[in-house]
Amino acid sequence: MANPIVNPATSMIPEIDREKCTGCGICVKACPGKCIYLDSEDIAVIDIDYCENCGICAWERPHLCPEEAIKLPWDKWQRF
């Protein structure tokens, strides 16, 4: 089944707003690729070398992140 959020061909990696992240760890637990971790400041970080572009961490309806700190960078996405 195709991912409803991200077209895998776009390689759109979610971005974390460090100002909004509270380090709750919900995204860490939800990531199927285990590529999100909390850094030394308890802020979520995505290891882009392992991100599978599934979009689960950036789910918007309802937001997975209670602070809405994770977003897909639609403004950077370009259609080919």
Helices and strands as residue ranges (DSSP letters): G 8-10, E 15-16, H 26-30, E 36-38, E 44-46, G 56-58, E 70-71, G 74-76
